[in-house]
Amino acid sequence: MSRPVQALLTRLEEIVGGARVLTDPEALATRQVDHLRPSAIIQPADAAQTAEVLRFAAGEKLALVPCGGGTKLGIGAPPERYDLALDLSRMNHVLAYDPRDLTLGVEPGMRIENLLRTLSEQKQFLPLAVPFSDRATIGGIVAANSSSPLRHSYGGVRDYCLGMEFVTGEGVISKGGGRVVKNVTGYDLHKLLIGSLGTLAVITRVNFRTFPLPPAQGTFVASFSDAEPAFSFCHAVGESVLAPQIIEVADPGTAHLLFSAETPARIEPQQWSVIITAAGQSSVVDRHARELGRMASAADAIELVPLTDKETSSILARIREFPRLILEAAPAAAIFRIGVLPTAMPFLLGQLSKLAAQNHLDLATLTRASGIVFAAFLPKEENTAPSADLAKAANEVFHACGKPEISASAMLEWCPAEVKRAVGNVWGPPRKDFALMQRVKNVFDPQNVLSPGRFAGGI
């Protein structure tokens, strides 16, 4: 901080109120980013206070990291500087909701769990089944572009985010997109913020399209001896007239993590599992049951098991919480999120398995048939230098993803801070459009006060 700390804190207290500037060590520890702690936590009440805080920070060249539930603070590179945590948890209200038009406006600090509960009262929902759902907030979900298993049928955040209000690094309140499904306001500027990890602007409102809750749902688990028939089955389902809500492929390690003793699917140690959920009218679910049974048999599945409603709820929650389950079981794990064409998935998984074995690591993967692979590298119990092995494997994953036959986009989404330092760049090699990304950053945040260094290429 350029001026005496107390003088800066006094000014911030004038903006947001004395009780909303926190400096006690326990509070600061909750906003730690890769062993770095802020000098204070600032809790604005609305967009106007947020803008004033940012104008002050830009003038004093203070670095801020926006946060809410704190579930995304471990994502991204360590910040170059970190003076203030901009805690948006007070901004947690539904600002507008019209169930008839299927539109919603919500503040960034709203927890997804609470929002889904509110929407369910109108028999509606958002397809945001994201990890750490008890603490994850809308702002963090959008800023991290969190992946949901419902992406297969509803798309990603970009597909149902209608517009945003946000504050730039200079403290200017701006808007992008609109509040209605049919938007003719021009370029979707707000979509630049989706996945930018708080490096361009601070989101103060998000407008969504909502969806009706389906009247019926059914989940089916097909088991296979290895990856090839499992992905052949997925391909057959994708080419059919069926329209599943969810298609996930779990390798044997992940299958053991997902399934408990209460589940009728008898998952053996070397079995791959394809989890498919169908939703809609009961006749739609029934048709999926018939057709999936036929296709599973044609793909040489060991079995296809339907799950009860209770079992479905349990399994889908575990799929949603896959990163959390991995990190609870192995805090030293490194979890990649890889975007890849479905046709390249089997080859990619084969390469990942080889890299894990070469670096004395275990591997657990969960694959979204729509094009996302979560790959968790876990140190073996006897490994005495896991950070070095994880870092070596990580760099080899980035190299493999750059091969023409894979051509995937990878980021090291979760890993210990020491692994990040050893890897150097958790976002992988610089992209061809990096110069354009840097220009966008300079327009939105010319003083580089928002999460400096956390994004790709040190942005």
PEPE-V492045 format. One record per residue. RES is the residue in three letters. SS is DSSP state (H for helix, E for strand, L for the rest). PSI is psi in whole degrees, 0 to 359 (* if undefined). OMEGA is omega in radians with two decimals (999 if undefined). Layout:
res = (RES RES)
ss = (SS SS)
psi = (PSI PSI)
omega = (OMEGA OMEGA)
//
This chain:
res = (MET SER ARG PRO VAL GLN ALA LEU LEU THR ARG LEU GLU GLU ILE VAL GLY GLY ALA ARG VAL LEU THR ASP PRO GLU ALA LEU ALA THR ARG GLN VAL ASP HIS LEU ARG PRO SER ALA ILE ILE GLN PRO ALA ASP ALA ALA GLN THR ALA GLU VAL LEU ARG PHE ALA ALA GLY GLU LYS LEU ALA LEU VAL PRO CYS GLY GLY GLY THR LYS LEU GLY ILE GLY ALA PRO PRO GLU ARG TYR ASP LEU ALA LEU ASP LEU SER ARG MET ASN HIS VAL LEU ALA TYR ASP PRO ARG ASP LEU THR LEU GLY VAL GLU PRO GLY MET ARG ILE GLU ASN LEU LEU ARG THR LEU SER GLU GLN LYS GLN PHE LEU PRO LEU ALA VAL PRO PHE SER ASP ARG ALA THR ILE GLY GLY ILE VAL ALA ALA ASN SER SER SER PRO LEU ARG HIS SER TYR GLY GLY VAL ARG ASP TYR CYS LEU GLY MET GLU PHE VAL THR GLY GLU GLY VAL ILE SER LYS GLY GLY GLY ARG VAL VAL LYS ASN VAL THR GLY TYR ASP LEU HIS LYS LEU LEU ILE GLY SER LEU GLY THR LEU ALA VAL ILE THR ARG VAL ASN PHE ARG THR PHE PRO LEU PRO PRO ALA GLN GLY THR PHE VAL ALA SER PHE SER ASP ALA GLU PRO ALA PHE SER PHE CYS HIS ALA VAL GLY GLU SER VAL LEU ALA PRO GLN ILE ILE GLU VAL ALA ASP PRO GLY THR ALA HIS LEU LEU PHE SER ALA GLU THR PRO ALA ARG ILE GLU PRO GLN GLN TRP SER VAL ILE ILE THR ALA ALA GLY GLN SER SER VAL VAL ASP ARG HIS ALA ARG GLU LEU GLY ARG MET ALA SER ALA ALA ASP ALA ILE GLU LEU VAL PRO LEU THR ASP LYS GLU THR SER SER ILE LEU ALA ARG ILE ARG GLU PHE PRO ARG LEU ILE LEU GLU ALA ALA PRO ALA ALA ALA ILE PHE ARG ILE GLY VAL LEU PRO THR ALA MET PRO PHE LEU LEU GLY GLN LEU SER LYS LEU ALA ALA GLN ASN HIS LEU ASP LEU ALA THR LEU THR ARG ALA SER GLY ILE VAL PHE ALA ALA PHE LEU PRO LYS GLU GLU ASN THR ALA PRO SER ALA ASP LEU ALA LYS ALA ALA ASN GLU VAL PHE HIS ALA CYS GLY LYS PRO GLU ILE SER ALA SER ALA MET LEU GLU TRP CYS PRO ALA GLU VAL LYS ARG ALA VAL GLY ASN VAL TRP GLY PRO PRO ARG LYS ASP PHE ALA LEU MET GLN ARG VAL LYS ASN VAL PHE ASP PRO GLN ASN VAL LEU SER PRO GLY ARG PHE ALA GLY GLY ILE)
ss = (L L L L H H H H H H H H H H H H L H H H E E L L H H H H H L L L E L L E L L L E E E L L L L H H H H H H H H H H H H H H L L L E E E E L L L L L L L L L L L L L L L L E E E E L L L L L L E E E E E L L L L E E E E L L L L E H H H H H H H H H L L L E E L L L L L L L L L L L E H H H H H H H L L L L L L H H H H L L H H H H E E E E E E E E L L L L E E E E E L L L L L L L L L L L H H H H L L L L L L L L E E E E E E E E E L E E L L L E E E E E E E E E L L H H H H H H H H H H H H H L L L L L L E E E E E L H H H H H H H L L L L L L L L L L L L L E E E E E E E E E L H H H H H H H H H H H H H H H H H L L L L E E E E E L H H H H H H H H H H H H L H H H H H H H H L L L L E E E E E E L L H H H H H H H H H H H H H H H H H L L E E E E E E E E L L L E E E E E E E E L L L L L L H H H H H H H H H H H H H H H H L L L L L L L E E E E E E L L H H H H H H H L L L L L L L L L L H H H H H H H H H H H L L L L L E L L L L L H H H L)
psi = (137 324 166 136 316 323 320 316 324 317 320 324 325 329 311 351 144 323 351 14 108 134 2 144 322 318 316 327 330 347 22 140 108 54 359 133 144 165 337 158 126 131 85 156 340 183 324 314 321 316 319 320 317 322 318 315 318 320 325 359 47 136 129 147 113 145 167 273 349 8 346 5 338 353 144 177 158 139 147 322 153 94 316 139 121 96 113 17 339 335 78 38 152 119 330 138 119 95 330 324 357 44 150 138 128 149 160 337 0 127 138 325 316 322 317 326 318 316 325 335 336 16 41 171 169 139 51 76 89 157 161 42 340 344 340 137 162 316 315 321 315 314 327 355 52 140 140 145 339 357 330 322 337 353 186 186 321 331 340 10 115 329 172 155 140 164 125 173 343 0 25 126 125 168 152 148 208 202 0 162 318 104 128 33 1 210 137 74 325 336 344 332 340 115 4 355 39 21 348 318 168 119 129 349 142 132 130 157 133 172 147 140 131 144 336 156 145 141 140 141 119 133 140 157 331 186 322 307 331 315 332 320 314 318 318 319 317 329 351 180 354 153 74 153 323 137 115 142 123 129 173 320 318 323 319 327 326 321 136 177 336 349 132 340 120 91 117 161 326 23 140 147 136 119 122 131 131 145 150 211 156 329 327 316 319 320 319 319 316 310 321 323 317 315 325 319 318 333 11 40 146 319 160 119 126 144 150 170 318 317 323 313 317 313 317 327 321 324 314 319 21 310 322 317 319 312 329 324 327 86 337 6 157 123 120 147 118 126 124 151 140 326 337 357 311 318 318 313 324 319 318 320 318 317 321 314 318 333 16 43 153 159 135 128 145 122 126 123 340 351 22 132 125 119 116 120 124 131 142 155 326 358 120 348 64 325 318 317 319 318 318 315 321 313 327 327 314 318 316 320 338 352 144 325 348 307 58 161 118 145 144 96 320 130 162 155 323 330 320 314 321 324 320 313 106 350 359 187 153 141 162 334 21 321 321 319 318 323 320 316 317 329 315 324 70 334 358 51 344 111 52 127 355 339 181 138 14 16 *)
omega = (-3.01 3.11 3.06 -3.03 -3.07 3.11 3.11 -3.13 3.11 3.12 3.12 3.07 3.09 -3.10 -3.01 -3.08 -3.06 -3.10 -3.07 2.98 -3.02 3.14 -3.11 -3.03 -3.12 3.11 -3.13 3.14 -3.14 -3.14 3.12 3.08 3.11 3.10 3.08 3.12 3.09 3.05 -3.13 3.02 -3.12 -3.07 3.11 -3.11 -3.07 -3.11 -3.12 3.10 3.10 3.14 -3.13 3.08 -3.11 3.08 3.12 -3.13 3.13 3.13 -3.12 -3.11 3.08 3.13 3.14 2.98 3.09 3.12 3.10 3.08 3.12 -3.06 -3.11 -3.09 3.12 -3.12 3.09 3.13 3.06 3.13 3.07 3.12 -3.13 -3.12 -3.03 2.94 3.13 -3.02 -3.07 -3.04 3.07 -3.12 -2.94 -3.05 2.91 -3.06 3.14 3.12 3.09 -3.11 -3.11 3.13 -3.12 3.12 -3.01 2.99 -3.00 3.10 -3.01 -3.09 3.11 3.10 -3.08 3.13 3.13 -3.14 3.13 3.09 3.11 -3.12 -3.10 3.09 3.08 -3.13 3.09 3.13 2.93 -3.10 -3.12 3.07 -2.98 -3.13 -3.09 -2.99 3.13 -3.13 -3.07 -3.14 -3.10 -3.12 3.14 3.12 -3.13 -3.09 3.13 -3.07 -3.08 -3.12 3.13 3.06 3.11 3.10 -3.09 -3.07 -3.07 -3.07 3.13 -3.11 -3.11 -3.00 3.13 2.97 -3.05 -3.09 -3.14 2.81 -3.10 3.13 -3.12 3.12 3.09 3.12 3.13 3.09 -3.09 3.12 3.05 -3.10 -3.10 -3.13 -3.09 -3.09 3.09 -3.03 -3.13 -3.07 3.12 -3.08 -3.12 -3.08 -3.07 -3.10 3.02 -3.08 -3.12 -3.11 -3.11 3.04 3.05 -3.11 -3.12 -3.07 3.08 -3.13 3.13 3.06 3.07 3.06 -3.10 2.81 3.08 -3.07 3.07 3.02 3.12 -3.10 -3.12 -3.10 3.08 -3.13 -3.08 3.14 3.07 -3.13 -3.10 -3.09 3.10 -2.99 -3.00 3.11 3.11 -3.14 3.02 3.08 3.11 3.13 3.13 3.11 3.14 -3.13 -3.09 3.11 -3.14 3.12 -3.13 3.08 -3.08 2.93 3.14 3.11 -3.13 3.04 -3.06 3.14 3.13 3.12 3.10 3.14 -3.05 -2.97 3.11 -3.08 -3.08 -3.10 -3.09 3.11 -3.09 -3.06 3.12 -3.03 -3.06 -3.10 2.99 -3.09 3.01 -3.12 -3.11 3.06 3.05 -3.11 -3.14 3.03 -3.11 3.11 3.10 3.13 3.13 3.13 3.08 -3.13 -3.12 -3.06 3.12 3.08 3.13 -3.10 3.11 3.11 3.13 -3.14 3.12 3.05 3.07 3.08 2.99 -3.03 3.01 3.13 3.03 3.12 -3.14 3.13 3.09 3.14 -3.13 -3.09 -3.13 3.07 3.14 3.06 3.10 -3.04 -3.08 3.13 -3.14 3.13 3.12 -3.07 3.07 -3.14 -3.09 -3.09 -3.13 -3.08 3.02 -3.05 3.07 2.93 -3.00 3.03 -3.02 3.06 -3.13 -3.11 -3.12 -3.05 -3.11 3.13 3.11 -3.12 3.07 3.11 3.13 3.13 3.11 -3.13 3.11 -3.12 -3.12 -3.10 3.05 -3.13 2.96 -3.10 3.01 -3.11 3.00 -3.00 2.99 -3.07 -3.14 3.05 3.12 3.05 2.96 -3.11 -3.12 3.04 -3.05 3.10 3.03 -3.08 -3.09 -3.10 -3.11 3.13 -3.03 -3.09 3.14 3.13 3.13 -3.14 3.11 3.12 -3.12 3.13 3.10 3.06 3.11 3.14 -3.13 -3.12 3.12 3.13 -3.10 -3.09 3.08 3.08 -3.08 3.07 -3.05 2.94 3.07 -2.95 -3.10 3.03 3.09 -3.10 -3.11 3.06 3.08 -3.12 -3.13 -3.14 3.12 -3.14 -3.10 3.13 -3.14 -3.12 3.13 3.12 -3.14 -3.12 -3.07 -3.13 3.10 3.10 3.14 3.11 3.10 3.10 -3.11 3.11 -3.09 -3.00 -3.04 3.14 3.11 -3.14 -3.06 3.07 -3.05 3.08 -3.04 -3.03 -3.08 3.10 -3.14 3.11 999)
//
